[in-house]
Amino acid sequence: MADLANLRFSDEEVKKFARDLDGILGHIDKLNELDTSNVEPMAQVLYTADETATLREDRERPPLGNELALANAPLKGAGYFKVPRIIERQ
């Protein structure tokens, strides 16, 4: 994964991450031991809370458009945000 993210780690860092990941997986194994057979599945916390739901009404709206979206961009060009290059493959 580090190669995909273009990151370099020392051998000690790799060992530390391996220990951390083992700890996380061990915790997940403990959670899997719990009996959840009587727990109803949930889609979201506010699924049945109609009166207290804080979700906005789902309605169609006109799109923002490139010009308005880029109006406050410090750098822009060809209809896109311009950002400085920070990662270069070697």
C-alpha positions as protocol buffer text, in pm:
chain_id: "A"
residue {
  index: 1
  type: MET
  ca { x: 0 y: 0 z: 0 }
}
residue {
  index: 2
  type: ALA
  ca { x: 286 y: 236 z: 72 }
}
residue {
  index: 3
  type: ASP
  ca { x: 407 y: 199 z: -287 }
}
residue {
  index: 4
  type: LEU
  ca { x: 60 y: 283 z: -421 }
}
residue {
  index: 5
  type: ALA
  ca { x: 56 y: 596 z: -204 }
}
residue {
  index: 6
  type: ASN
  ca { x: 414 y: 677 z: -310 }
}
residue {
  index: 7
  type: LEU
  ca { x: 533 y: 662 z: 54 }
}
residue {
  index: 8
  type: ARG
  ca { x: 862 y: 531 z: 188 }
}
residue {
  index: 9
  type: PHE
  ca { x: 894 y: 385 z: 538 }
}
residue {
  index: 10
  type: SER
  ca { x: 1189 y: 256 z: 734 }
}
residue {
  index: 11
  type: ASP
  ca { x: 1194 y: -109 z: 849 }
}
residue {
  index: 12
  type: GLU
  ca { x: 1114 y: 7 z: 1203 }
}
residue {
  index: 13
  type: GLU
  ca { x: 811 y: 204 z: 1081 }
}
residue {
  index: 14
  type: VAL
  ca { x: 686 y: -98 z: 885 }
}
residue {
  index: 15
  type: LYS
  ca { x: 717 y: -314 z: 1200 }
}
residue {
  index: 16
  type: LYS
  ca { x: 527 y: -55 z: 1405 }
}
residue {
  index: 17
  type: PHE
  ca { x: 246 y: -35 z: 1146 }
}
residue {
  index: 18
  type: ALA
  ca { x: 227 y: -417 z: 1138 }
}
residue {
  index: 19
  type: ARG
  ca { x: 189 y: -426 z: 1519 }
}
residue {
  index: 20
  type: ASP
  ca { x: -78 y: -153 z: 1504 }
}
residue {
  index: 21
  type: LEU
  ca { x: -269 y: -338 z: 1232 }
}
residue {
  index: 22
  type: ASP
  ca { x: -249 y: -663 z: 1431 }
}
residue {
  index: 23
  type: GLY
  ca { x: -399 y: -481 z: 1729 }
}
residue {
  index: 24
  type: ILE
  ca { x: -684 y: -342 z: 1519 }
}
residue {
  index: 25
  type: LEU
  ca { x: -758 y: -684 z: 1368 }
}
residue {
  index: 26
  type: GLY
  ca { x: -749 y: -839 z: 1716 }
}
residue {
  index: 27
  type: HIS
  ca { x: -1005 y: -583 z: 1834 }
}
residue {
  index: 28
  type: ILE
  ca { x: -1229 y: -665 z: 1538 }
}
residue {
  index: 29
  type: ASP
  ca { x: -1202 y: -1035 z: 1624 }
}
residue {
  index: 30
  type: LYS
  ca { x: -1324 y: -954 z: 1977 }
}
residue {
  index: 31
  type: LEU
  ca { x: -1618 y: -757 z: 1835 }
}
residue {
  index: 32
  type: ASN
  ca { x: -1706 y: -1052 z: 1611 }
}
residue {
  index: 33
  type: GLU
  ca { x: -1748 y: -1266 z: 1926 }
}
residue {
  index: 34
  type: LEU
  ca { x: -2050 y: -1058 z: 2031 }
}
residue {
  index: 35
  type: ASP
  ca { x: -2395 y: -1209 z: 1978 }
}
residue {
  index: 36
  type: THR
  ca { x: -2583 y: -967 z: 1753 }
}
residue {
  index: 37
  type: SER
  ca { x: -2859 y: -1207 z: 1649 }
}
residue {
  index: 38
  type: ASN
  ca { x: -3127 y: -1000 z: 1827 }
}
residue {
  index: 39
  type: VAL
  ca { x: -3004 y: -663 z: 1698 }
}
residue {
  index: 40
  type: GLU
  ca { x: -3210 y: -510 z: 1418 }
}
residue {
  index: 41
  type: PRO
  ca { x: -3008 y: -390 z: 1119 }
}
residue {
  index: 42
  type: MET
  ca { x: -2995 y: -11 z: 1073 }
}
residue {
  index: 43
  type: ALA
  ca { x: -2954 y: 198 z: 761 }
}
residue {
  index: 44
  type: GLN
  ca { x: -2881 y: 517 z: 957 }
}
residue {
  index: 45
  type: VAL
  ca { x: -2934 y: 653 z: 1306 }
}
residue {
  index: 46
  type: LEU
  ca { x: -3224 y: 882 z: 1211 }
}
residue {
  index: 47
  type: TYR
  ca { x: -3399 y: 623 z: 992 }
}
residue {
  index: 48
  type: THR
  ca { x: -3723 y: 609 z: 1196 }
}
residue {
  index: 49
  type: ALA
  ca { x: -3699 y: 952 z: 1366 }
}
residue {
  index: 50
  type: ASP
  ca { x: -3923 y: 1149 z: 1129 }
}
residue {
  index: 51
  type: GLU
  ca { x: -3997 y: 1438 z: 1369 }
}
residue {
  index: 52
  type: THR
  ca { x: -3636 y: 1483 z: 1477 }
}
residue {
  index: 53
  type: ALA
  ca { x: -3464 y: 1404 z: 1149 }
}
residue {
  index: 54
  type: THR
  ca { x: -3231 y: 1684 z: 1046 }
}
residue {
  index: 55
  type: LEU
  ca { x: -3202 y: 1581 z: 684 }
}
residue {
  index: 56
  type: ARG
  ca { x: -3293 y: 1846 z: 428 }
}
residue {
  index: 57
  type: GLU
  ca { x: -3563 y: 1787 z: 173 }
}
residue {
  index: 58
  type: ASP
  ca { x: -3431 y: 1607 z: -134 }
}
residue {
  index: 59
  type: ARG
  ca { x: -3524 y: 1827 z: -428 }
}
residue {
  index: 60
  type: GLU
  ca { x: -3382 y: 1906 z: -767 }
}
residue {
  index: 61
  type: ARG
  ca { x: -3173 y: 2222 z: -791 }
}
residue {
  index: 62
  type: PRO
  ca { x: -2992 y: 2386 z: -1080 }
}
residue {
  index: 63
  type: PRO
  ca { x: -2621 y: 2299 z: -1097 }
}
residue {
  index: 64
  type: LEU
  ca { x: -2364 y: 2548 z: -967 }
}
residue {
  index: 65
  type: GLY
  ca { x: -2179 y: 2580 z: -1297 }
}
residue {
  index: 66
  type: ASN
  ca { x: -1805 y: 2622 z: -1365 }
}
residue {
  index: 67
  type: GLU
  ca { x: -1793 y: 3000 z: -1360 }
}
residue {
  index: 68
  type: LEU
  ca { x: -1958 y: 3032 z: -1020 }
}
residue {
  index: 69
  type: ALA
  ca { x: -1766 y: 2735 z: -874 }
}
residue {
  index: 70
  type: LEU
  ca { x: -1434 y: 2888 z: -978 }
}
residue {
  index: 71
  type: ALA
  ca { x: -1525 y: 3248 z: -890 }
}
residue {
  index: 72
  type: ASN
  ca { x: -1308 y: 3260 z: -574 }
}
residue {
  index: 73
  type: ALA
  ca { x: -1034 y: 3020 z: -686 }
}
residue {
  index: 74
  type: PRO
  ca { x: -685 y: 3165 z: -637 }
}
residue {
  index: 75
  type: LEU
  ca { x: -567 y: 2988 z: -955 }
}
residue {
  index: 76
  type: LYS
  ca { x: -784 y: 2856 z: -1236 }
}
residue {
  index: 77
  type: GLY
  ca { x: -749 y: 2761 z: -1598 }
}
residue {
  index: 78
  type: ALA
  ca { x: -936 y: 2571 z: -1870 }
}
residue {
  index: 79
  type: GLY
  ca { x: -1238 y: 2539 z: -1642 }
}
residue {
  index: 80
  type: TYR
  ca { x: -1050 y: 2372 z: -1356 }
}
residue {
  index: 81
  type: PHE
  ca { x: -887 y: 2460 z: -1023 }
}
residue {
  index: 82
  type: LYS
  ca { x: -510 y: 2485 z: -1061 }
}
residue {
  index: 83
  type: VAL
  ca { x: -296 y: 2355 z: -776 }
}
residue {
  index: 84
  type: PRO
  ca { x: 80 y: 2334 z: -736 }
}
residue {
  index: 85
  type: ARG
  ca { x: 240 y: 1997 z: -811 }
}
residue {
  index: 86
  type: ILE
  ca { x: 345 y: 1839 z: -482 }
}
residue {
  index: 87
  type: ILE
  ca { x: 411 y: 1474 z: -573 }
}
residue {
  index: 88
  type: GLU
  ca { x: 648 y: 1358 z: -842 }
}
residue {
  index: 89
  type: ARG
  ca { x: 719 y: 994 z: -926 }
}
residue {
  index: 90
  type: GLN
  ca { x: 1083 y: 904 z: -954 }
}
